[in-house]
């Protein structure tokens, strides 16, 4: 009896496979084409842009628009580009992400293993809080922050982002921690470890993928926020998205589309870079329990 070596299976082009590839290609083009237009427009001079050939490559690379967008574009009477907004966004986003992820991890750990009295009611409130649009709370928050003296301040906008981010981050960590065997928690308690020692020495190191997932969600949401920055940050702490809006909507004679495109890419490049660099951890965190529980 003779055996034949197994070769690669022939590719079967079924209707489902063709439809799947058509969808994936269409989705990729949906996002890639606008990005391509933005990049090539930012590298063109205004004379080239006036030709109306938006898909054509620039005749020669010109980074003048990028320099202007960073430090020379005008937003009203101020011509400092998006540079100040960038540093304001860093000062807002970094502490807000760190605080919300830390306290969200504590809340998720408490709701999954500690089982506090009334924990189920608290869990239900967190789910409701994560789904309610935050525009509903704007006016009460403005009044409350004004009374406490936090309105139009750096601390105020950080506090607002922490409050709105805690429900989602708590749910992410709670769904992750419930996938960890409870016997590990009980064994640590038998060895004499308390609530904080178990959390810091056992749970946090195991939750590194979820820390990355929660941080990415929070960082992207806070960095891309516009409404809360306009309402709560104050004139001296406007984030990069608000600066971008002011630059795009400021016209002094001719509208500089190359500068606007460069400013838009500069605003979006940080969260894009984080997604690309942390993609492996993001997938691990999602697969390990971000959508379970």
N, C-alpha and C positions, 0 to 999 in steps of 0.2 A: 504494500500500500504506500503510495507516494503522497507526500504532503507538499503543499505549495506554500511558500513564504507569504506571510500576510503583508499586504501593501497598504498604503493609505486608503481609507474609505473614500469612494467618490462623493464629491460634493453634490448634494441634492438641492436644487433650487425650487423649493416649494413656494406656494403663494404666501405662507406665513413668513418664511425667511426673507423673501423679497420685500414684503411689507415692512418687516422689522428694519432692514437695511435702509429702505426708503425713508422711514421715520427718523432713524439716527442721522442720516445724511442731511435731511431737512432741518432737524434740530441744530446740528452743528453749523450749517449755513446761516440759520436764523441769528445765531450769536456771533459767528465769525465775520460775516459780511459787514455789519455796522462797525465792529472793532477795526477791521481793515480800512474802512473809509475814514475813521477817526485818525488812525495812525498816519496814513498817506496824506491826509489833509493837513495834519499838524506839521508835516515836513515840507509843505509847499509854501511858496510865496503867495501873496495876494494876487499878483498878476496871473499866476498859474490857476489859482482857484477861480478867477473870473472866467476862465475858458469853459467852465461847466463840466469838465471831464472828471467826475468824482472818483471813478474807478482807476484812472490812469496813475501810474507811478510818477513821483516827482522827477523832473528833469535833472535836478541835483539836490542833494540832501541839504536842508537848511534848518538848523536847530535854533534859529533866532526866536521863533514862537515859543519854544520850550523855556528859554531863558526869560522871556517877557512874562510868560504865564507864572513862572515861579517867583519872580521878584519885581516885576514891573507893571503887571496888568492893573488897571484901575477899577476899583469898586467904589463908585461915587467919587468923592474928592480925594480918596486915599489910593495911592498907586504902589502898593506893596506886594501885589500878586497873591498867590495862595500860600506863601511861605508862613505867614503868621497864623493862618488857619490850620496849617499842618501841625505846628507846635501846640496850638490850642487843642487840637484833636488828640495829640499824644497825651497831654496833661489831663484830658477828660477820660480817654478810653482806658489807659493803663490802670489807674487806680480803680475805676469802676469795674473793670473785668476782674481784677484781683479780689476785690471785696465781695462781689456777687458770687464768684466761683467758690471762694472760701466758705462763706456762710451758706451757700446752696449745698455744698458738700456736707456741712454739719447737719443741715435740716434733712437732707436725703438720708444720711446715715441714721439719724434719730427716728425717722419714720419707717425705716426698713428693719432695723434690728432692736432698737430700744423699746419700741411699741409704747409711746407715751399715752396717757389717758386722753381720750379725745383725738387720737392720731388720725382716725379715719375721717372725722369731720374736718380736721385741718387739711388732710389730703384732698378732700373734695373742694375746699375753698381754694386751694392752690390750683387745682385744675380749672376752676371757674375764673380765677384771676389771670391765668395764662391765656384765656380765650377772649376776655373782654377787651375791646379796643381801648387803647389808652387815651384816645381823644376825649372820651367821656369824662375822664378825671382831670382834664386840664384846668378848668376853672377852680374847682376845690383845691387843687394843688397850688395854683398860683396864689390863692388867698392864704393857704396855710403856710407856704414858704415865705410870703411877705410878712406874716405875723412873726415867724421865727427868725426873720432877718437873713434868710438864705437866698432870697430871690435875686436874680441877676448876679450870681456869684459862681465861682468855680466849684466850691463845695456844694452849692445847690444843684447844679446840673449833674454832678457825680452822684449825689444822693438820689436824684430822680431816676437815673439809669439803673442804679442798684435796686431800687424798689420795683421797677418794672421788669427787671431781669431775674429777680429771685424766684418767682413761681416756676418759670420754665427750667431754670438751672436746678432747682430742687427736684422737680419731676425727673429730669435726666439722671441725677445721682441716685434718687430713690429707686428708679427702675434698674439701675446698674447694680446697686448693693443687694437687692433682693435676689439676684442671680448667684450671689456668693453663698456657699453652704453655711447654714446657720450653726453647724457643729463647730466651725472655725471660731465663730464668735463665742460660743459657749465654752470651748476649750480655753480661750484666752481669759474668760471670766473665772474659770476654775483655777487658773494659774495666778490669779490675783490682779489681773489688769483691770483698770477702771475704764469709764466711758472715754476719757480723753486719750489715755494711753493706747487703747484699741484703735481709736480713730486715727491718731497721728502715726503710730508705728506699724499698723497692719492695714487699715482700710485705705488710707491715702496713697501709700506706695502701690497697692493693687489697682487703684482707680486711675492710674496715670493716663490710659487711653481716654477715659471719660473726662478727665480734666482737660485734655486737649480738645475734645469735642465741645464741651461747654464753653471753653475759652474762645474757640473759633466762632461759635454761635453768638456769643456776647460781643466779641470784638467786631465782627461784621455788622451786627445790628447797631452798635453804638457808633462805630465809625461812619456808617452810611446814614445815620439819623439826621434829619433836617428839622422837623417840627419842634422837637424838644429843645434842640439847640437854639432855635429862634426865640422860643418862649422863655427859657430858663437861664441861658448862659450869660446873657448880658453883653453889652457892646465890646467889652475888652476880652471876652472869652469865646467869641464866635468860632465854631468848628469849621473845618475845611469845606464841608458841604455848603454851609451858609456863605462862605467867602466865594465859592464857585458860583453859586446862584447870583450873588451880587455882581461878580465880574461879567457873567454872561448877559445879564440884564442891564448892564451899564453901556450906553452907546454914546460915543463922542465922535460924530461924523460917521465914518465907515465902520461897519461891524467886522472885526477881525476874527474870521472863522478859524484860522489856524491857531490863534492864541486860545480861543475857546476850547478847541479840541484838545490841545496840549494840556490845558488846565484840568479838563475832565479826566484825561488819562492819569495825570499826576494824582488826582484825588482818589482814583480807583486802584492804583497800582499796589498799595499796601495790602488791602484785603485779598487781592488776587495773588500776591506773592505768598501770603500766609496759607492760602488754600493749596497752592502748588507745593509748598515746602512741607506741609503737615498732612497731605492727603493720605498717606499710609496710616498715620495714627488716627485720622478721622474715620477711615473705614474700619479699623480695629475696634474703635470705641462704639460705633454703630452696631457692628456685628456682636459685640460683647454684652449688649444689653440696653443700648440707648432707646430702642423701640420695643423693649420687652416689659413684662410686669403688669 
